[in-house]
């Protein structure tokens, strides 16, 4: 079997949640290191959304039934199934797919909002990947998902550490307080510049971009997203796709 076909089939199974744990983990590792494969996954995901949104399965089913009915009237079905006739029906299905997927792409592009782009790309920072030592009480509250307590405790800290600023910013985003998140993350960046350190530097860039989107400031998010997208070594490079960047560019205008 063609390797490209097998790979595409595996991507579809991944989107449908049908892969076993080991196969899923192996594919996710490939997606993280192979931009072309990741781009194909994004295209397939968009096509699936088009199918759900526009009833594509029903239309293709109608064409298939029409084709089968036409073949059925032939006395010799094998003769009836000429390559030219099969190609005609296949071309009709392909044309529908092109139109619908194209429409779905344009729809997503022109209806994208700052809030939607934020929601589609925001995931809470996973504390187990912390690259610094957060105070135990704040860390425990964050780990439990008790973001209101994180926010409340942070306000009582006179001189917050970089870890405290970062966890607070994430908690603020979880409680829809984008301005507070922006203030904490920009303070973190300034503290790094002053001290000549790099604590949570790349994390801050990504989450600050998202905070700007949440705050309807795509023009401020865009330079950060462009920087992350251009830097293949950036921790969050794989999270900023070309498609995300194009939507951010439109919102920034």
Buried (B, 14 or more C-beta within 10 A) or exposed (E): EEEEEEBBEBBBBBBEEEBEEEEBEEBEEBBEEEBEBBBBBBBBBBBBBBBEEBEBEEBBEEBEEEBEEEBEEEEEEEEBEEEEBEEEBEEBBEEBBEEBBEEBBEBBEEEBEBEBBBEEBBEEBEEEEBBBEBBEEBBBBBBEEBBEBBBEBBEEEEEBBBBBBBBBBBBBBBBEBBEBBBBBBBBBBEBBEEEEEEBBBBBBBBBBBBBBBBBBBBEBBBBBBBBBBEBEEBBBBBBBBEBBBEBBBEBBE
